[in-house]
Amino acid sequence: MTVSVFTRRAVVSMIAAAGLAAPVAAEVDFSGKTIEWVIPFSETGGSAKWANFFAPLLSEELPGQPTVVVKFMPGAGSTKGANWFQEQKHDDGTLLFGTSGSTQFPYLLNDPRVRYEYKEWIPVMASGTGGVAYLNAEDGAKFDGSANNLKDVDFIYGSQGATRLDLVPLLAWQMLGMNVEPVFGIKGRGDGRLMFERGEATIDYQTSSGYLGGSVPLVEAGQAVPMMTWGALDDDGSIVRDPTFPDIPSFKEVCEATEGCETSGDQWDAWKAFFVAGFPVQKLAFLPGDTPQDVVDTYTAAFQAVIERPDFAEISSKRVGKYPVFVGDGSQAALETATSVQDGAKQYVLGWLKDAYGVELN
């Protein structure tokens, strides 16, 4: 099976070539208005922290400095909110919608619950992220950089669903030979973390913003032990350590140290293809598809001003991690990367979902 995977250089170069220069915004004024930024997850997860980080910065840069309020519409692993957004029409530029990989993966896998079409939405900002898997203290004491001492442990994991972004950790843990039993149906990764805190789950993973904002205190208190990140792409397309978490090994490193886990072949290629689709460009902000160009340009200019702030690199690294942010045409190119995966990888994952969880999508 041949899987084409974008390298980090290719992703960034393609997006840069699309044109990142902020347009000159027309006379759009949001004075006295409220922007509703709808997130299709619960208020405890990484997407919530991502939107809550950008919302006040966006407010400062939009003309008229409107109030930007983050609202939550969890359900069906984000497809409920995405299906709702598909039906929304432009009114006055005061509706923004945020998605993550858990919205992208059902779309990629032709999940029958998907009634939304990314091509009909207008992306105005996109950002990458990473992810960190961690164990409870008891099992974490057995972790030695490999999963060899964890294969006899029965883990419980709070999951949004196997066709969501959880596909990446669930397949990774299976490749490591670990016994991880998912409890499906949570409304966001923050709810999975709360299960872990209550002792109802014994293993968890969070995207970078969720880990920085909610899981690091658990590690500092000795309640959680970091196991691995999913890694990041270097310029040659290889998996390397996540720059936000340089002291935590990548999944590739743990796989290489674990008996029976392979970093080549169909299974690895499929995992890597979905990692690329789900993480280097994971979170996106959209306007409705019929939004006038002057409003689109206004948002593009505002997000461009946000990332050009002198303190942006410092404050973003602490809240959402050290990852690229794309705006305007760059976010459109990023979206194309995030919603494309080779058919071979897709077919492998569809077969795995059926065999592992009885999930049939075709």
SULTA-V716660 format. One line per field, one symbol per residue. psi: psi as a letter, one per 40 degrees, with the letter a starting at -180 (. if undefined). Layout:
psi->???
//
This chain:
psi->hhhhhhiddddddddddehehhihiaghheheihhhhhhfiieeaddddddddddddddddihegihhhhihgihffeddddddddeiihcfeehihhiadeddddddefheehfihdeeihheiiiiaaihiiiiddddeehfeiedeeeehhihhhidideadedddddddddefighhihieieidddddddddeeeieiiiiidddddddddddddeeeihhdiieaihaeeeihiihddgeehiiddddddehhehhfiiddddddddddddeddgdhihiiidehiddddddddddddddeehdeddddddddeigiihiibdddddddddefhiiddddddddddddddefhhe.
//
